[in-house]
C-alpha cells in the first residue's frame, strides 16, 4: 500500500531521539527555569525593555516535530492491516484528546487552562503512538502464540 503522507521507517528513530532530547529541554525549562544563552530578543517599550527567551518555543517545536516523525513513520511492513490500525488509533486519539479538552474546559480557568491547552496539543499524537504501538504489540504477541 502506497501512502504518500508517510515518511521512511528511519525517521522513527530520529523522531524518538528528537522528542526525548527536546522533552528533556522542555522539562529543564519548566522545572529549573533553564534558558539557552543567545536565544533571547529584546522588545523595547516606552519606558523600558523586556527580555524574551525562545528556549521554551524551541522545546515546543522540537517535541512537536519529534512526535510527528514518530506518528508518520512507516512500519517495516506497511500493509492494509497496518493502515486500518493507524485509522483506528487515530480515531481513538482524537476522541480521547477532545474528551480531555472538555474536562479541562470545566476544570481549569485562566492561565492554568491556557498552559494545559498547550500541552493538549500533543495529546492526540501521544495517544495515537500509545494505541498504535500497543495494537501492534498485541498482534505480534498473538501471532507468535499462533505459530507454536
N, C-alpha and C positions, 0 to 999 in steps of 0.2 A: 504494500500500500504506500502510495507516494503522497505525503503531506508536506507542502512547501513551507508551512509555518514552523516546522520542527527543525531544530539545529542538529548538528552532528553529535554523536554519542560522546565525543571527547569533551564537549562543553559542560557536561555534567560534573566532572571532576573539577574543572576550572570554576564552575559555579559554586560548588561546595567550598572551595578554597576562598573565593571572593566573599561569599556570605559569611563564613566564620571569621575571616580577618576583619571585615567591616562591622560585624556584630560585636566583636571584641572592642573595636574602636568606639562604637556607639555606647557600649556599657561603660567604658572608661570615661566617656564624655558625661554620661549621666551621673555615675557614682563618684568619680574623682574630679569632676569638672576639668577634664583634660582638654587642652586646646593645642592644636598644631601651630607652632610659631610660623608666621608668614602667611597664614590663611585668613588674616583679618583685613577688613577695609574700614574706612572711617567715613562717617556721614556728618557733615558739618551742618549745624542748625544755627539759629540766630545768636544764641548765647554761648554755645559750646559745641563739642563734637562727641559723637558716640562711636564706640569701638565695637564692631561686629565680627565675630569669628565664624568661619564657614565650616568648622570641623564637624558639627552636627549634621549639616547639609550633605557633606561628603560621605559621612557614615550612612545616612539615609539613602543616598544614591547607590552606594556600593552594596548595601543589603538588598535593595530592590533589584539591581542588575543581577546579583548572585542568585536570588530566588527565581528570577525569570529564566536564567540559564538552566537551572535545575529542572524547572517545570517544562520548558520547551525543548529539552534534550531528548533525542530519540533513545529508545532502548536498543540493545544489540540486535534483537529480533523484533521488528516493528510490524505487526500484522493487524488484521481486522479486530481480533480479540483485544489486543492492547489498545486499539483505538476506542473500542467500546468501554474498556476500563477507564481510559482517560476521560471520556464523556461522563460516565457515572461519577467519577471522582470530582470532576468539575461541578457537576450538579450538587453533590454533597457540600462541596466547598462554598459555593455561592449561597446555598441555603443556610449553612451554619454561620457564615460571615454576616448575613443580614439578620439572623436571629440575635447574634451578639450585638450588632448595631442597635437593634430595637431595645435590648436590655440596657445597653449603655445610655441610650436616649432618656430612659426613665430613671436611671440610677445616678448619673453624674451631671454636674452643671458647671458652666463657666469654663475656666481654663483647664480644669481636670478633664472635662468632656473633650475639649479640643486635642489635648495630649493623647488621650486614649483613641480618638478618632484617627490620629496619625498612625498609631500602632495597628489600628484595624485595617489599614491599607494592606498590610501583609497577611492578614488572617486568611484571605481566600487562597493565597499562594501556599501558605504553610499547611492549611487543612488539606489542600489538594495533594501536596507532597506526602503527607502522612497517610491519607486514604489510598492514594495510588500505589505507593510502595508497600503498604500493608496488604492490599489486594494482590499484588504481585508475589509477596512473600507467601500468602496463603495458597496461591495457585501452585507455586513451586513446591511447597511442602506437601500439598495433596498429590501433586504429580509424582513426587518421589515415593510416597506411600503406595500409589497405584502400581508402580513398577515392581515392587517387592512381592 
